[in-house]
């Protein structure tokens, strides 16, 4: 369900089943990318209510 591999330098990896990509949660930079995307989205929901 989740891809966690600290030895893999990729932030995005192809899904094993289906079409698309998933985030490598073992990579520190993927967490930074998730925060960069989710924080503005959350702030938009909070302030535009």
mmJSON file of the N, C-alpha and C atoms, coordinates in Angstrom:
{"data_MODEL":{"atom_site":{
"group_PDB":["ATOM","ATOM","ATOM","ATOM","ATOM","ATOM","ATOM","ATOM","ATOM","ATOM","ATOM","ATOM","ATOM","ATOM","ATOM","ATOM","ATOM","ATOM","ATOM","ATOM","ATOM","ATOM","ATOM","ATOM","ATOM","ATOM","ATOM","ATOM","ATOM","ATOM","ATOM","ATOM","ATOM","ATOM","ATOM","ATOM","ATOM","ATOM","ATOM","ATOM","ATOM","ATOM","ATOM","ATOM","ATOM","ATOM","ATOM","ATOM","ATOM","ATOM","ATOM","ATOM","ATOM","ATOM","ATOM","ATOM","ATOM","ATOM","ATOM","ATOM","ATOM","ATOM","ATOM","ATOM","ATOM","ATOM","ATOM","ATOM","ATOM","ATOM","ATOM","ATOM","ATOM","ATOM","ATOM","ATOM","ATOM","ATOM","ATOM","ATOM","ATOM","ATOM","ATOM","ATOM","ATOM","ATOM","ATOM","ATOM","ATOM","ATOM","ATOM","ATOM","ATOM","ATOM","ATOM","ATOM","ATOM","ATOM","ATOM","ATOM","ATOM","ATOM","ATOM","ATOM","ATOM","ATOM","ATOM","ATOM","ATOM","ATOM","ATOM","ATOM","ATOM","ATOM","ATOM","ATOM","ATOM","ATOM","ATOM","ATOM","ATOM","ATOM","ATOM","ATOM","ATOM","ATOM","ATOM","ATOM","ATOM","ATOM","ATOM","ATOM","ATOM","ATOM","ATOM","ATOM","ATOM","ATOM","ATOM","ATOM","ATOM","ATOM","ATOM","ATOM","ATOM","ATOM","ATOM"],
"id":[1,2,3,4,5,6,7,8,9,10,11,12,13,14,15,16,17,18,19,20,21,22,23,24,25,26,27,28,29,30,31,32,33,34,35,36,37,38,39,40,41,42,43,44,45,46,47,48,49,50,51,52,53,54,55,56,57,58,59,60,61,62,63,64,65,66,67,68,69,70,71,72,73,74,75,76,77,78,79,80,81,82,83,84,85,86,87,88,89,90,91,92,93,94,95,96,97,98,99,100,101,102,103,104,105,106,107,108,109,110,111,112,113,114,115,116,117,118,119,120,121,122,123,124,125,126,127,128,129,130,131,132,133,134,135,136,137,138,139,140,141,142,143,144,145,146,147],
"type_symbol":["N","C","C","N","C","C","N","C","C","N","C","C","N","C","C","N","C","C","N","C","C","N","C","C","N","C","C","N","C","C","N","C","C","N","C","C","N","C","C","N","C","C","N","C","C","N","C","C","N","C","C","N","C","C","N","C","C","N","C","C","N","C","C","N","C","C","N","C","C","N","C","C","N","C","C","N","C","C","N","C","C","N","C","C","N","C","C","N","C","C","N","C","C","N","C","C","N","C","C","N","C","C","N","C","C","N","C","C","N","C","C","N","C","C","N","C","C","N","C","C","N","C","C","N","C","C","N","C","C","N","C","C","N","C","C","N","C","C","N","C","C","N","C","C","N","C","C"],
"label_atom_id":["N","CA","C","N","CA","C","N","CA","C","N","CA","C","N","CA","C","N","CA","C","N","CA","C","N","CA","C","N","CA","C","N","CA","C","N","CA","C","N","CA","C","N","CA","C","N","CA","C","N","CA","C","N","CA","C","N","CA","C","N","CA","C","N","CA","C","N","CA","C","N","CA","C","N","CA","C","N","CA","C","N","CA","C","N","CA","C","N","CA","C","N","CA","C","N","CA","C","N","CA","C","N","CA","C","N","CA","C","N","CA","C","N","CA","C","N","CA","C","N","CA","C","N","CA","C","N","CA","C","N","CA","C","N","CA","C","N","CA","C","N","CA","C","N","CA","C","N","CA","C","N","CA","C","N","CA","C","N","CA","C","N","CA","C","N","CA","C","N","CA","C"],
"label_alt_id":[null,null,null,null,null,null,null,null,null,null,null,null,null,null,null,null,null,null,null,null,null,null,null,null,null,null,null,null,null,null,null,null,null,null,null,null,null,null,null,null,null,null,null,null,null,null,null,null,null,null,null,null,null,null,null,null,null,null,null,null,null,null,null,null,null,null,null,null,null,null,null,null,null,null,null,null,null,null,null,null,null,null,null,null,null,null,null,null,null,null,null,null,null,null,null,null,null,null,null,null,null,null,null,null,null,null,null,null,null,null,null,null,null,null,null,null,null,null,null,null,null,null,null,null,null,null,null,null,null,null,null,null,null,null,null,null,null,null,null,null,null,null,null,null,null,null,null],
"label_comp_id":["UNK","UNK","UNK","UNK","UNK","UNK","UNK","UNK","UNK","UNK","UNK","UNK","UNK","UNK","UNK","UNK","UNK","UNK","UNK","UNK","UNK","UNK","UNK","UNK","UNK","UNK","UNK","UNK","UNK","UNK","UNK","UNK","UNK","UNK","UNK","UNK","UNK","UNK","UNK","UNK","UNK","UNK","UNK","UNK","UNK","UNK","UNK","UNK","UNK","UNK","UNK","UNK","UNK","UNK","UNK","UNK","UNK","UNK","UNK","UNK","UNK","UNK","UNK","UNK","UNK","UNK","UNK","UNK","UNK","UNK","UNK","UNK","UNK","UNK","UNK","UNK","UNK","UNK","UNK","UNK","UNK","UNK","UNK","UNK","UNK","UNK","UNK","UNK","UNK","UNK","UNK","UNK","UNK","UNK","UNK","UNK","UNK","UNK","UNK","UNK","UNK","UNK","UNK","UNK","UNK","UNK","UNK","UNK","UNK","UNK","UNK","UNK","UNK","UNK","UNK","UNK","UNK","UNK","UNK","UNK","UNK","UNK","UNK","UNK","UNK","UNK","UNK","UNK","UNK","UNK","UNK","UNK","UNK","UNK","UNK","UNK","UNK","UNK","UNK","UNK","UNK","UNK","UNK","UNK","UNK","UNK","UNK"],
"label_asym_id":["A","A","A","A","A","A","A","A","A","A","A","A","A","A","A","A","A","A","A","A","A","A","A","A","A","A","A","A","A","A","A","A","A","A","A","A","A","A","A","A","A","A","A","A","A","A","A","A","A","A","A","A","A","A","A","A","A","A","A","A","A","A","A","A","A","A","A","A","A","A","A","A","A","A","A","A","A","A","A","A","A","A","A","A","A","A","A","A","A","A","A","A","A","A","A","A","A","A","A","A","A","A","A","A","A","A","A","A","A","A","A","A","A","A","A","A","A","A","A","A","A","A","A","A","A","A","A","A","A","A","A","A","A","A","A","A","A","A","A","A","A","A","A","A","A","A","A"],
"label_entity_id":["1","1","1","1","1","1","1","1","1","1","1","1","1","1","1","1","1","1","1","1","1","1","1","1","1","1","1","1","1","1","1","1","1","1","1","1","1","1","1","1","1","1","1","1","1","1","1","1","1","1","1","1","1","1","1","1","1","1","1","1","1","1","1","1","1","1","1","1","1","1","1","1","1","1","1","1","1","1","1","1","1","1","1","1","1","1","1","1","1","1","1","1","1","1","1","1","1","1","1","1","1","1","1","1","1","1","1","1","1","1","1","1","1","1","1","1","1","1","1","1","1","1","1","1","1","1","1","1","1","1","1","1","1","1","1","1","1","1","1","1","1","1","1","1","1","1","1"],
"label_seq_id":[1,1,1,2,2,2,3,3,3,4,4,4,5,5,5,6,6,6,7,7,7,8,8,8,9,9,9,10,10,10,11,11,11,12,12,12,13,13,13,14,14,14,15,15,15,16,16,16,17,17,17,18,18,18,19,19,19,20,20,20,21,21,21,22,22,22,23,23,23,24,24,24,25,25,25,26,26,26,27,27,27,28,28,28,29,29,29,30,30,30,31,31,31,32,32,32,33,33,33,34,34,34,35,35,35,36,36,36,37,37,37,38,38,38,39,39,39,40,40,40,41,41,41,42,42,42,43,43,43,44,44,44,45,45,45,46,46,46,47,47,47,48,48,48,49,49,49],
"pdbx_PDB_ins_code":[null,null,null,null,null,null,null,null,null,null,null,null,null,null,null,null,null,null,null,null,null,null,null,null,null,null,null,null,null,null,null,null,null,null,null,null,null,null,null,null,null,null,null,null,null,null,null,null,null,null,null,null,null,null,null,null,null,null,null,null,null,null,null,null,null,null,null,null,null,null,null,null,null,null,null,null,null,null,null,null,null,null,null,null,null,null,null,null,null,null,null,null,null,null,null,null,null,null,null,null,null,null,null,null,null,null,null,null,null,null,null,null,null,null,null,null,null,null,null,null,null,null,null,null,null,null,null,null,null,null,null,null,null,null,null,null,null,null,null,null,null,null,null,null,null,null,null],
"Cartn_x":[0.821,0.0,0.874,1.933,2.86,4.222,4.962,6.314,7.291,8.082,9.08,10.388,11.338,12.644,13.694,14.343,15.331,16.541,16.812,17.954,17.664,16.394,15.996,16.013,16.822,16.91,15.727,14.852,13.728,12.659,12.089,10.968,9.674,9.512,8.343,8.77,8.003,8.274,7.0,7.164,6.0,5.292,3.966,3.189,3.415,3.4,3.566,2.334,1.173,-0.098,-0.861,-1.386,-2.162,-1.291,-1.854,-1.194,-0.87,0.294,0.629,1.874,2.048,3.225,2.788,3.701,3.468,4.696,4.549,5.627,6.431,7.757,8.648,8.756,8.051,8.032,9.325,10.243,11.534,12.527,12.201,13.077,12.689,13.66,13.401,12.799,13.244,12.756,11.298,10.818,9.406,8.52,8.971,8.225,8.193,9.299,9.34,8.355,8.343,7.418,5.962,5.663,4.289,3.868,4.761,4.457,4.235,5.085,4.962,3.615,3.088,1.802,0.628,0.722,-0.423,-0.66,0.399,0.216,-0.546,-0.157,-0.967,-2.413,-2.617,-3.972,-4.788,-4.187,-4.885,-5.166,-4.207,-4.412,-5.52,-5.576,-6.639,-8.006,-8.116,-9.394,-9.785,-8.808,-9.092,-9.51,-8.756,-9.013,-10.098,-10.457,-11.495,-12.855,-12.988,-14.275,-15.277],
"Cartn_y":[-1.181,0.0,1.257,1.275,2.397,1.928,2.821,2.488,3.218,2.462,3.031,2.295,3.001,2.427,3.533,3.667,4.724,4.586,3.397,3.192,3.658,3.864,4.304,5.832,6.448,7.914,8.595,7.837,8.419,8.943,10.089,10.624,9.966,9.856,9.198,7.896,6.851,5.56,5.058,4.259,3.7,2.701,2.69,1.727,0.327,-0.646,-2.04,-2.538,-2.101,-2.514,-1.266,-1.261,-0.115,0.896,2.066,3.127,4.265,4.861,6.055,5.89,6.853,6.892,7.001,6.671,6.817,7.471,7.969,8.678,7.691,7.816,7.008,7.669,7.148,7.757,7.523,6.762,6.561,7.644,8.465,9.54,10.818,11.478,12.689,13.796,13.912,14.977,14.779,13.561,13.349,13.94,13.894,14.511,16.027,16.609,18.051,18.408,17.62,17.871,17.751,16.775,16.619,17.819,18.314,19.488,20.714,20.88,22.027,22.011,20.846,20.74,20.834,20.163,20.059,21.292,21.967,23.137,24.258,24.657,25.701,25.259,23.997,23.505,23.604,23.215,23.299,24.748,25.625,27.036,27.636,27.218,27.69,27.265,26.033,25.553,26.309,26.563,27.246,28.691,29.415,30.856,31.184,30.264,30.536,29.979,29.54,29.029,30.111],
"Cartn_z":[0.0,0.0,0.0,0.788,0.83,0.353,-0.294,-0.734,0.168,0.915,1.821,1.581,0.97,0.703,0.811,1.985,2.161,1.228,0.733,-0.156,-1.586,-1.919,-3.258,-3.297,-4.159,-4.182,-4.881,-5.512,-6.25,-5.299,-5.657,-4.887,-5.363,-6.677,-7.254,-7.913,-7.686,-8.305,-8.968,-10.028,-10.706,-9.797,-9.875,-9.098,-9.65,-8.778,-9.215,-9.941,-9.496,-10.095,-10.502,-11.678,-12.138,-12.859,-13.034,-13.772,-12.824,-12.986,-12.223,-11.39,-10.515,-9.653,-8.209,-7.32,-5.889,-5.268,-4.075,-3.38,-2.556,-2.625,-1.804,-0.433,0.551,1.871,2.659,2.117,2.754,2.393,1.41,0.978,1.712,2.315,3.105,2.235,0.99,0.113,-0.29,-0.258,-0.574,0.522,1.77,2.863,2.696,2.26,2.002,0.896,-0.17,-1.282,-0.826,0.009,0.511,1.355,2.188,3.021,2.136,1.112,0.207,-0.511,-0.799,-1.49,-0.512,0.626,1.528,2.401,2.818,3.691,2.98,1.764,1.098,0.842,0.54,0.324,1.621,2.73,4.014,4.395,4.167,4.475,3.599,2.348,1.478,1.968,2.43,2.954,4.22,5.075,6.355,6.123,5.277,5.121,4.103,3.249,2.257,2.65,3.885,4.369,4.523],
"occupancy":[1.0,1.0,1.0,1.0,1.0,1.0,1.0,1.0,1.0,1.0,1.0,1.0,1.0,1.0,1.0,1.0,1.0,1.0,1.0,1.0,1.0,1.0,1.0,1.0,1.0,1.0,1.0,1.0,1.0,1.0,1.0,1.0,1.0,1.0,1.0,1.0,1.0,1.0,1.0,1.0,1.0,1.0,1.0,1.0,1.0,1.0,1.0,1.0,1.0,1.0,1.0,1.0,1.0,1.0,1.0,1.0,1.0,1.0,1.0,1.0,1.0,1.0,1.0,1.0,1.0,1.0,1.0,1.0,1.0,1.0,1.0,1.0,1.0,1.0,1.0,1.0,1.0,1.0,1.0,1.0,1.0,1.0,1.0,1.0,1.0,1.0,1.0,1.0,1.0,1.0,1.0,1.0,1.0,1.0,1.0,1.0,1.0,1.0,1.0,1.0,1.0,1.0,1.0,1.0,1.0,1.0,1.0,1.0,1.0,1.0,1.0,1.0,1.0,1.0,1.0,1.0,1.0,1.0,1.0,1.0,1.0,1.0,1.0,1.0,1.0,1.0,1.0,1.0,1.0,1.0,1.0,1.0,1.0,1.0,1.0,1.0,1.0,1.0,1.0,1.0,1.0,1.0,1.0,1.0,1.0,1.0,1.0],
"B_iso_or_equiv":[0.0,0.0,0.0,0.0,0.0,0.0,0.0,0.0,0.0,0.0,0.0,0.0,0.0,0.0,0.0,0.0,0.0,0.0,0.0,0.0,0.0,0.0,0.0,0.0,0.0,0.0,0.0,0.0,0.0,0.0,0.0,0.0,0.0,0.0,0.0,0.0,0.0,0.0,0.0,0.0,0.0,0.0,0.0,0.0,0.0,0.0,0.0,0.0,0.0,0.0,0.0,0.0,0.0,0.0,0.0,0.0,0.0,0.0,0.0,0.0,0.0,0.0,0.0,0.0,0.0,0.0,0.0,0.0,0.0,0.0,0.0,0.0,0.0,0.0,0.0,0.0,0.0,0.0,0.0,0.0,0.0,0.0,0.0,0.0,0.0,0.0,0.0,0.0,0.0,0.0,0.0,0.0,0.0,0.0,0.0,0.0,0.0,0.0,0.0,0.0,0.0,0.0,0.0,0.0,0.0,0.0,0.0,0.0,0.0,0.0,0.0,0.0,0.0,0.0,0.0,0.0,0.0,0.0,0.0,0.0,0.0,0.0,0.0,0.0,0.0,0.0,0.0,0.0,0.0,0.0,0.0,0.0,0.0,0.0,0.0,0.0,0.0,0.0,0.0,0.0,0.0,0.0,0.0,0.0,0.0,0.0,0.0],
"pdbx_formal_charge":[null,null,null,null,null,null,null,null,null,null,null,null,null,null,null,null,null,null,null,null,null,null,null,null,null,null,null,null,null,null,null,null,null,null,null,null,null,null,null,null,null,null,null,null,null,null,null,null,null,null,null,null,null,null,null,null,null,null,null,null,null,null,null,null,null,null,null,null,null,null,null,null,null,null,null,null,null,null,null,null,null,null,null,null,null,null,null,null,null,null,null,null,null,null,null,null,null,null,null,null,null,null,null,null,null,null,null,null,null,null,null,null,null,null,null,null,null,null,null,null,null,null,null,null,null,null,null,null,null,null,null,null,null,null,null,null,null,null,null,null,null,null,null,null,null,null,null],
"auth_seq_id":[1,1,1,2,2,2,3,3,3,4,4,4,5,5,5,6,6,6,7,7,7,8,8,8,9,9,9,10,10,10,11,11,11,12,12,12,13,13,13,14,14,14,15,15,15,16,16,16,17,17,17,18,18,18,19,19,19,20,20,20,21,21,21,22,22,22,23,23,23,24,24,24,25,25,25,26,26,26,27,27,27,28,28,28,29,29,29,30,30,30,31,31,31,32,32,32,33,33,33,34,34,34,35,35,35,36,36,36,37,37,37,38,38,38,39,39,39,40,40,40,41,41,41,42,42,42,43,43,43,44,44,44,45,45,45,46,46,46,47,47,47,48,48,48,49,49,49],
"auth_comp_id":["UNK","UNK","UNK","UNK","UNK","UNK","UNK","UNK","UNK","UNK","UNK","UNK","UNK","UNK","UNK","UNK","UNK","UNK","UNK","UNK","UNK","UNK","UNK","UNK","UNK","UNK","UNK","UNK","UNK","UNK","UNK","UNK","UNK","UNK","UNK","UNK","UNK","UNK","UNK","UNK","UNK","UNK","UNK","UNK","UNK","UNK","UNK","UNK","UNK","UNK","UNK","UNK","UNK","UNK","UNK","UNK","UNK","UNK","UNK","UNK","UNK","UNK","UNK","UNK","UNK","UNK","UNK","UNK","UNK","UNK","UNK","UNK","UNK","UNK","UNK","UNK","UNK","UNK","UNK","UNK","UNK","UNK","UNK","UNK","UNK","UNK","UNK","UNK","UNK","UNK","UNK","UNK","UNK","UNK","UNK","UNK","UNK","UNK","UNK","UNK","UNK","UNK","UNK","UNK","UNK","UNK","UNK","UNK","UNK","UNK","UNK","UNK","UNK","UNK","UNK","UNK","UNK","UNK","UNK","UNK","UNK","UNK","UNK","UNK","UNK","UNK","UNK","UNK","UNK","UNK","UNK","UNK","UNK","UNK","UNK","UNK","UNK","UNK","UNK","UNK","UNK","UNK","UNK","UNK","UNK","UNK","UNK"],
"auth_asym_id":["A","A","A","A","A","A","A","A","A","A","A","A","A","A","A","A","A","A","A","A","A","A","A","A","A","A","A","A","A","A","A","A","A","A","A","A","A","A","A","A","A","A","A","A","A","A","A","A","A","A","A","A","A","A","A","A","A","A","A","A","A","A","A","A","A","A","A","A","A","A","A","A","A","A","A","A","A","A","A","A","A","A","A","A","A","A","A","A","A","A","A","A","A","A","A","A","A","A","A","A","A","A","A","A","A","A","A","A","A","A","A","A","A","A","A","A","A","A","A","A","A","A","A","A","A","A","A","A","A","A","A","A","A","A","A","A","A","A","A","A","A","A","A","A","A","A","A"],
"auth_atom_id":["N","CA","C","N","CA","C","N","CA","C","N","CA","C","N","CA","C","N","CA","C","N","CA","C","N","CA","C","N","CA","C","N","CA","C","N","CA","C","N","CA","C","N","CA","C","N","CA","C","N","CA","C","N","CA","C","N","CA","C","N","CA","C","N","CA","C","N","CA","C","N","CA","C","N","CA","C","N","CA","C","N","CA","C","N","CA","C","N","CA","C","N","CA","C","N","CA","C","N","CA","C","N","CA","C","N","CA","C","N","CA","C","N","CA","C","N","CA","C","N","CA","C","N","CA","C","N","CA","C","N","CA","C","N","CA","C","N","CA","C","N","CA","C","N","CA","C","N","CA","C","N","CA","C","N","CA","C","N","CA","C","N","CA","C","N","CA","C","N","CA","C"],
"pdbx_PDB_model_num":[1,1,1,1,1,1,1,1,1,1,1,1,1,1,1,1,1,1,1,1,1,1,1,1,1,1,1,1,1,1,1,1,1,1,1,1,1,1,1,1,1,1,1,1,1,1,1,1,1,1,1,1,1,1,1,1,1,1,1,1,1,1,1,1,1,1,1,1,1,1,1,1,1,1,1,1,1,1,1,1,1,1,1,1,1,1,1,1,1,1,1,1,1,1,1,1,1,1,1,1,1,1,1,1,1,1,1,1,1,1,1,1,1,1,1,1,1,1,1,1,1,1,1,1,1,1,1,1,1,1,1,1,1,1,1,1,1,1,1,1,1,1,1,1,1,1,1]
}}}
